Amino acid sequence: MTALSFKGVRRTIFFAALAAGFLGPVGVSATQASTAIPKCRGKVSVSTYQTNAGTFLESILVGGKGKVYVSLQPEGEDRDRVLLVRYLRPNSEPEIIAESFEGGPGGLAWSGGKILWGSIRGGVGGDEDPRSTIYLVDPATGSISTFATGLGQANGVARAKDGTVYASNNVGRFLDRISPSGVTDHTWGTVESANGLVVSRDQKYLFTAQTVVDPGSIARIDRSDPSKVVEWWSADGLVPPPYLDGITRDDRGNLFVTSFVRSEVYKIDSKRRACLLASDIPAPTSLNFAYGRGGLRSGKLYISSYGGPITSISGAQEATVPG
């Protein structure tokens, strides 16, 4: 299998869709907007948090005080750097919290007051050559240490309340499970093209957005028995396919997922009904609510985009599926 960086995989998806006429300059054109998924009802508003945060924004995380963290890789002379940056307010200058000169930017998740930061390394998928890493970063001091190694990609990272961490691989098959002490089980679960990850509200399940599958779906994995995998939701009927990417949930158990190619964000309620929460968000990669020790602290949903902008959505929790 030919070696290909994750950044190359992301670009391959994006430009293949562009060549096929699925995309305009930054995403699906308005004339190709989805009619298969109805628009959400409610007062939903979309605003720009950062006009241009750089390039290749892979994952976003929000603190209880509204600080926004982004895992990214710059272009140009700095393209060999992988950065974890922080924004204190809309359109403020980024603060570099941590950096690496190897691999590509991966997923982000909270571990108490510290951040789990994925670093993608190796060839396609990393199933047979797992070399990716998760770092533990203290945003208050910038100190960085290695939490886990031997991962397929860690482009999606999620942490359960018991300290167990999960990492995904969107161009491979294996889901990694990492113990609270950092021991990796590389072949814990098998889900094709798993990308964004989130643990369910009751902590029994792991949800993942599947990217390079047709038509695109969300899988639910039983944490006590990973052989029990359910297709929780399918994007059947969407043309072009959505290439689902990031996924998160609110404290009511609703799921939210991004469509990288269609430039859309969907809400899926507990009855597995979906509605279109936002469109015309260029190549969205990841999304996250602001959480603190007491749970959800902000009604805003923050979205990172491949090409640089960071967007926020108000009213995401209250929006409902028509009918």
Backbone hydrogen bonds in HBPLUS format (Angstrom, degrees):
<---DONOR---> <-ACCEPTOR-->    atom                        ^
c    i                          cat <-CA-CA->   ^        H-A-AA   ^      H-
h    n   atom  resd res      DA  || num        DHA   H-A  angle D-A-AA Bond
n    s   type  num  typ     dist DA aas  dist angle  dist       angle   num
A0008-GLY N   A0005-SER O   2.98 MM   3  5.01 117.7  2.38  93.8 109.3     1
A0009-VAL N   A0005-SER O   2.94 MM   4  6.36 146.0  2.06 144.9 155.1     2
A0010-ARG N   A0006-PHE O   2.89 MM   4  6.17 161.9  1.93 154.3 157.8     3
A0011-ARG N   A0007-LYS O   3.02 MM   4  6.24 160.0  2.07 146.2 151.5     4
A0012-THR N   A0008-GLY O   2.83 MM   4  5.98 150.5  1.92 143.1 152.0     5
A0013-ILE N   A0009-VAL O   3.03 MM   4  6.32 161.6  2.07 155.0 157.8     6
A0014-PHE N   A0010-ARG O   3.07 MM   4  6.28 166.2  2.09 148.3 152.4     7
A0015-PHE N   A0011-ARG O   2.83 MM   4  5.94 176.8  1.83 159.0 159.8     8
A0016-ALA N   A0012-THR O   2.94 MM   4  5.81 146.0  2.06 141.1 150.2     9
A0017-ALA N   A0013-ILE O   3.17 MM   4  6.29 158.0  2.22 144.7 149.9    10
A0018-LEU N   A0014-PHE O   3.04 MM   4  6.30 147.2  2.15 138.2 148.2    11
A0019-ALA N   A0015-PHE O   2.88 MM   4  6.00 159.0  1.92 141.8 146.5    12
A0020-ALA N   A0016-ALA O   3.05 MM   4  6.22 142.3  2.20 138.0 148.1    13
A0022-PHE N   A0017-ALA O   2.92 MM   5  5.25 147.0  2.03 167.3 160.6    14
A0021-GLY N   A0018-LEU O   3.07 MM   3  5.23 155.5  2.13 103.6 111.1    15
A0024-GLY N   A0027-GLY O   2.41 MM   3  5.13 173.9  1.41 148.4 149.4    16
A0032-GLN N   A0029-SER O   2.95 MM   3  5.36 151.8  2.03 110.3 119.3    17
A0033-ALA N   A0030-ALA O   3.24 MM   3  5.17 160.7  2.28 108.4 108.5    18
A0276-LEU N   A0038-PRO O   2.61 MM 238  5.78 160.9  1.65 142.9 150.0    19
A0040-CYS N   A0276-LEU O   2.98 MM 236  5.41 165.9  2.00 133.4 129.9    20
A0041-ARG N   A0320-THR O   2.75 MM 279  5.10 171.3  1.76 157.0 157.7    21
A0320-THR N   A0041-ARG O   2.90 MM 279  5.10 154.2  1.96 137.7 146.2    22
A0045-SER N   A0314-SER O   3.11 MM 269  5.27 156.6  2.17 136.2 143.2    23
A0314-SER N   A0045-SER O   2.87 MM 269  5.27 163.2  1.90 157.3 162.0    24
A0047-SER N   A0312-SER O   2.94 MM 265  5.44 165.1  1.96 161.6 165.7    25
A0312-SER N   A0047-SER O   2.87 MM 265  5.44 168.4  1.88 159.0 161.4    26
A0049-TYR N   A0310-ILE O   2.74 MM 261  5.32 149.8  1.83 141.0 149.1    27
A0091-ASN N   A0049-TYR O   2.93 MM  42  6.29 135.0  2.14 151.0 164.6    28
A0050-GLN N   A0310-ILE O   3.09 MM 260  4.86 162.4  2.12 129.9 132.3    29
A0310-ILE N   A0050-GLN O   2.95 MM 260  4.86 160.5  1.99 137.3 141.7    30
A0053-ALA N   A0308-GLY O   2.75 MM 255  4.76 166.4  1.76 118.1 121.8    31
A0056-PHE N   A0306-TYR O   2.80 MM 250  4.70 121.3  2.14 165.7 167.0    32
A0073-GLN N   A0056-PHE O   3.27 MM  17  5.48 138.9  2.45 124.0 135.5    33
A0058-GLU N   A0071-SER O   2.84 MM  13  5.63 159.0  1.88 161.9 168.9    34
A0071-SER N   A0059-SER O   2.93 MM  12  5.19 161.0  1.97 145.0 150.4    35
A0061-LEU N   A0069-TYR O   2.86 MM   8  5.03 150.7  1.95 147.3 150.7    36
A0069-TYR N   A0061-LEU O   2.71 MM   8  5.03 174.4  1.71 164.7 165.0    37
A0063-GLY N   A0067-LYS O   2.83 MM   4  5.15 165.7  1.85 152.6 157.5    38
A0066-GLY N   A0063-GLY O   2.98 MM   3  5.26 157.0  2.04 116.6 118.0    39
A0068-VAL N   A0087-TYR O   2.99 MM  19  5.08 160.4  2.02 150.8 153.4    40
A0087-TYR N   A0068-VAL O   2.72 MM  19  5.08 153.6  1.78 149.6 158.6    41
A0070-VAL N   A0085-VAL O   2.95 MM  15  5.40 153.9  2.02 143.3 150.7    42
A0085-VAL N   A0070-VAL O   2.97 MM  15  5.40 164.0  1.99 155.3 155.9    43
A0072-LEU N   A0083-LEU O   2.97 MM  11  5.43 166.7  1.99 156.2 160.5    44
A0083-LEU N   A0072-LEU O   2.88 MM  11  5.43 162.5  1.91 159.5 163.8    45
A0079-ARG N   A0076-GLY O   3.19 MM   3  5.45 156.9  2.24 119.7 118.6    46
A0081-ARG N   A0078-ASP O   2.97 MM   3  5.57 165.7  1.99 122.5 126.7    47
A0082-VAL N   A0100-SER O   2.71 MM  18  4.99 149.9  1.80 158.6 163.0    48
A0100-SER N   A0082-VAL O   2.78 MM  18  4.99 146.3  1.89 143.3 152.9    49
A0084-LEU N   A0098-ALA O   2.90 MM  14  5.18 156.6  1.95 156.5 151.5    50
A0097-ILE N   A0084-LEU O   2.76 MM  13  5.55 155.4  1.82 156.3 164.9    51
A0098-ALA N   A0084-LEU O   3.30 MM  14  5.18 155.7  2.36 136.3 140.6    52
A0086-ARG N   A0095-GLU O   2.76 MM   9  5.03 145.4  1.88 138.8 150.6    53
A0095-GLU N   A0086-ARG O   2.86 MM   9  5.03 159.8  1.90 143.7 150.6    54
A0092-SER N   A0089-ARG O   3.23 MM   3  5.56 140.6  2.40 140.8 132.4    55
A0104-GLY N   A0120-ILE O   2.80 MM  16  4.80 136.2  1.99 127.2 141.3    56
A0120-ILE N   A0104-GLY O   2.86 MM  16  4.80 158.2  1.90 141.3 143.5    57
A0106-GLY N   A0118-GLY O   2.85 MM  12  4.14 126.4  2.14 145.8 129.9    58
A0107-GLY N   A0154-ALA O   2.90 MM  47  6.05 166.3  1.92 143.9 147.1    59
A0118-GLY N   A0107-GLY O   2.81 MM  11  4.91 170.3  1.82 153.0 154.9    60
A0109-ALA N   A0116-LEU O   3.08 MM   7  5.11 139.6  2.25 138.8 145.1    61
A0116-LEU N   A0109-ALA O   2.74 MM   7  5.11 175.1  1.74 165.1 166.1    62
A0111-SER N   A0114-LYS O   2.77 MM   3  5.12 159.3  1.82 151.0 148.4    63
A0114-LYS N   A0111-SER O   3.15 MM   3  5.12 160.9  2.18 118.7 119.5    64
A0115-ILE N   A0137-VAL O   2.79 MM  22  5.04 168.6  1.80 151.5 155.2    65
A0137-VAL N   A0115-ILE O   2.80 MM  22  5.04 168.2  1.82 149.8 153.8    66
A0117-TRP N   A0135-TYR O   2.88 MM  18  5.04 161.6  1.92 141.4 146.9    67
A0135-TYR N   A0117-TRP O   2.80 MM  18  5.04 169.3  1.81 145.3 144.4    68
A0119-SER N   A0133-THR O   2.72 MM  14  5.11 152.8  1.79 165.2 161.8    69
A0133-THR N   A0119-SER O   3.00 MM  14  5.11 162.5  2.04 147.4 152.3    70
A0126-GLY N   A0124-VAL O   2.79 MM   2  5.66 138.6  1.96  96.6  91.7    71
A0132-SER N   A0151-LEU O   2.86 MM  19  4.64 152.9  1.93 150.8 141.6    72
A0151-LEU N   A0132-SER O   3.14 MM  19  4.64 169.5  2.15 129.9 128.5    73
A0134-ILE N   A0148-ALA O   2.91 MM  14  5.18 160.5  1.95 148.9 149.6    74
A0147-PHE N   A0134-ILE O   2.81 MM  13  5.55 153.9  1.88 147.6 155.2    75
A0148-ALA N   A0134-ILE O   3.15 MM  14  5.18 157.5  2.20 140.6 143.6    76
A0136-LEU N   A0145-SER O   2.74 MM   9  5.29 162.8  1.77 158.0 162.5    77
A0145-SER N   A0136-LEU O   3.03 MM   9  5.29 151.9  2.11 140.0 148.9    78
A0138-ASP N   A0143-SER O   2.95 MM   5  5.37 162.4  1.98 155.4 160.9    79
A0141-THR N   A0138-ASP O   3.23 MM   3  5.65 133.5  2.46 108.6 118.9    80
A0142-GLY N   A0138-ASP O   2.64 MM   4  5.29 152.9  1.71 164.9 173.1    81
A0154-ALA N   A0168-SER O   3.06 MM  14  5.27 140.9  2.22 157.9 165.5    82
A0168-SER N   A0156-GLY O   2.96 MM  12  4.95 147.2  2.07 136.3 142.4    83
A0158-ALA N   A0166-TYR O   3.01 MM   8  5.26 153.8  2.08 144.2 149.4    84
A0166-TYR N   A0158-ALA O   2.79 MM   8  5.26 159.4  1.83 157.9 163.8    85
A0160-ALA N   A0164-THR O   2.81 MM   4  5.36 167.7  1.83 165.5 168.6    86
A0163-GLY N   A0160-ALA O   3.04 MM   3  5.48 161.5  2.07 116.8 120.1    87
A0165-VAL N   A0178-ILE O   2.92 MM  13  4.97 172.8  1.93 152.2 154.3    88
A0178-ILE N   A0165-VAL O   2.70 MM  13  4.97 166.9  1.72 158.9 158.2    89
A0167-ALA N   A0176-ASP O   3.04 MM   9  5.06 156.6  2.09 135.3 139.4    90
A0176-ASP N   A0167-ALA O   2.94 MM   9  5.06 163.5  1.97 156.9 157.9    91
A0172-GLY N   A0169-ASN O   3.26 MM   3  5.30 160.6  2.30 113.1 111.9    92
A0193-SER N   A0172-GLY O   3.00 MM  21  5.51 160.0  2.04 174.0 168.0    93
A0191-VAL N   A0173-ARG O   2.78 MM  18  5.26 144.1  1.90 157.7 162.5    94
A0175-LEU N   A0189-GLY O   2.76 MM  14  4.79 160.2  1.80 133.0 134.2    95
A0189-GLY N   A0175-LEU O   3.27 MM  14  4.79 161.4  2.30 135.0 136.0    96
A0177-ARG N   A0185-ASP O   3.08 MM   8  5.13 161.6  2.12 134.9 140.2    97
A0185-ASP N   A0177-ARG O   2.73 MM   8  5.13 155.2  1.79 157.1 165.6    98
A0179-SER N   A0183-VAL O   2.91 MM   4  5.17 159.3  1.95 142.7 145.4    99
A0182-GLY N   A0179-SER O   2.82 MM   3  5.18 165.0  1.84 117.7 122.7   100
A0211-THR N   A0193-SER O   2.91 MM  18  5.59 149.7  2.01 157.2 158.4   101
A0195-ASN N   A0209-ALA O   2.75 MM  14  5.37 141.9  1.89 152.1 164.8   102
A0196-GLY N   A0245-ASP O   2.94 MM  49  5.75 148.3  2.05 154.3 152.9   103
A0209-ALA N   A0196-GLY O   3.10 MM  13  5.38 150.7  2.19 138.3 147.1   104
A0198-VAL N   A0207-PHE O   3.00 MM   9  5.34 144.8  2.12 149.5 153.7   105
A0207-PHE N   A0198-VAL O   2.80 MM   9  5.34 176.7  1.80 168.5 167.3   106
A0200-SER N   A0205-TYR O   2.90 MM   5  5.30 169.0  1.92 143.5 146.2   107
A0203-GLN N   A0200-SER O   2.96 MM   3  5.00 156.7  2.02 106.1 113.3   108
A0223-ARG N   A0204-LYS O   3.01 MM  19  5.78 165.2  2.04 150.5 152.9   109
A0206-LEU N   A0221-ILE O   2.86 MM  15  5.05 154.0  1.92 144.9 153.5   110
A0221-ILE N   A0206-LEU O   2.78 MM  15  5.05 167.2  1.79 151.5 156.1   111
A0208-THR N   A0219-ALA O   2.97 MM  11  5.38 152.8  2.05 150.2 157.0   112
A0219-ALA N   A0208-THR O   2.93 MM  11  5.38 155.1  1.99 158.8 160.5   113
A0210-GLN N   A0217-SER O   2.86 MM   7  5.47 169.3  1.87 175.4 172.6   114
A0235-ALA N   A0216-GLY O   2.84 MM  19  5.40 164.9  1.87 166.4 161.4   115
A0218-ILE N   A0233-TRP O   2.78 MM  15  5.12 156.0  1.84 149.0 153.8   116
A0232-TRP N   A0218-ILE O   2.76 MM  14  5.50 130.5  2.00 147.8 163.5   117
A0233-TRP N   A0218-ILE O   3.28 MM  15  5.12 154.2  2.35 136.7 138.8   118
A0220-ARG N   A0230-VAL O   2.74 MM  10  5.08 161.5  1.77 153.7 160.1   119
A0230-VAL N   A0220-ARG O   2.88 MM  10  5.08 163.4  1.91 147.5 152.9   120
A0222-ASP N   A0228-LYS O   3.13 MM   6  5.60 155.7  2.19 152.7 160.3   121
A0225-ASP N   A0222-ASP O   3.13 MM   3  5.22 140.4  2.30 101.3 112.4   122
A0228-LYS N   A0225-ASP O   2.96 MM   3  5.88 169.2  1.97 130.2 133.8   123
A0238-LEU N   A0235-ALA O   3.23 MM   3  6.05 162.7  2.26 146.8 147.0   124
A0261-VAL N   A0242-PRO O   3.37 MM  19  5.64 152.8  2.45 140.3 143.2   125
A0260-PHE N   A0243-TYR O   3.02 MM  17  5.54 155.7  2.08 142.0 139.3   126
A0245-ASP N   A0258-THR O   2.93 MM  13  5.46 152.0  2.01 146.3 149.7   127
A0258-THR N   A0246-GLY O   3.06 MM  12  5.39 153.2  2.13 142.8 147.2   128
A0248-THR N   A0256-PHE O   2.93 MM   8  5.34 149.4  2.02 149.9 158.0   129
A0256-PHE N   A0248-THR O   2.88 MM   8  5.34 153.1  1.95 150.8 149.4   130
A0250-ASP N   A0254-ASN O   3.09 MM   4  5.65 144.3  2.23 144.5 154.8   131
A0253-GLY N   A0250-ASP O   3.25 MM   3  5.60 168.4  2.26 112.8 115.4   132
A0255-LEU N   A0268-ILE O   2.87 MM  13  5.06 167.0  1.89 160.9 157.1   133
A0268-ILE N   A0255-LEU O   2.81 MM  13  5.06 167.9  1.83 145.1 148.1   134
A0257-VAL N   A0266-TYR O   3.00 MM   9  5.38 156.4  2.05 145.0 152.3   135
A0266-TYR N   A0257-VAL O   2.88 MM   9  5.38 165.6  1.90 161.9 165.3   136
A0259-SER N   A0264-GLU O   2.80 MM   5  5.11 159.1  1.84 157.2 154.0   137
A0263-SER N   A0259-SER O   3.00 MM   4  5.59 123.6  2.32 138.6 147.4   138
A0281-ILE N   A0263-SER O   3.15 MM  18  4.93 166.2  2.17 134.2 132.7   139
A0265-VAL N   A0278-ALA O   2.89 MM  13  5.16 150.9  1.97 150.4 148.9   140
A0277-LEU N   A0265-VAL O   2.81 MM  12  5.47 145.8  1.92 148.6 158.3   141
A0278-ALA N   A0265-VAL O   3.31 MM  13  5.16 153.7  2.38 136.9 137.8   142
A0267-LYS N   A0275-CYS O   2.95 MM   8  5.43 162.3  1.98 156.1 162.0   143
A0275-CYS N   A0267-LYS O   2.92 MM   8  5.43 143.5  2.05 147.7 159.1   144
A0269-ASP N   A0273-ARG O   2.94 MM   4  5.51 154.4  2.01 154.0 153.7   145
A0272-ARG N   A0269-ASP O   2.91 MM   3  5.33 153.1  1.98 121.3 123.1   146
A0306-TYR N   A0283-ALA O   2.89 MM  23  5.56 169.2  1.90 154.1 153.6   147
A0285-THR N   A0304-SER O   2.80 MM  19  5.68 162.0  1.83 141.9 148.1   148
A0304-SER N   A0286-SER O   2.96 MM  18  5.38 155.9  2.02 142.0 149.8   149
A0288-ASN N   A0302-TYR O   2.91 MM  14  5.35 147.4  2.01 145.2 155.4   150
A0302-TYR N   A0288-ASN O   2.98 MM  14  5.35 173.3  1.99 143.2 143.6   151
A0297-ARG N   A0290-ALA O   2.83 MM   7  5.59 169.0  1.84 151.4 154.7   152
A0292-GLY N   A0295-GLY O   2.88 MM   3  5.29 163.5  1.91 146.0 150.6   153
A0295-GLY N   A0292-GLY O   3.08 MM   3  5.29 165.8  2.10 113.7 116.1   154
A0301-LEU N   A0313-ILE O   2.89 MM  12  5.00 157.1  1.94 140.1 147.4   155
A0313-ILE N   A0301-LEU O   2.76 MM  12  5.00 148.4  1.85 140.0 151.0   156
A0303-ILE N   A0311-THR O   2.73 MM   8  5.07 159.6  1.77 154.2 157.0   157
A0311-THR N   A0303-ILE O   2.89 MM   8  5.07 159.7  1.93 148.9 153.9   158
A0308-GLY N   A0305-SER O   3.19 MM   3  5.57 161.2  2.23 111.9 117.6   159
A0319-ALA N   A0315-GLY O   3.10 MM   4  6.09 133.9  2.33 144.7 155.5   160
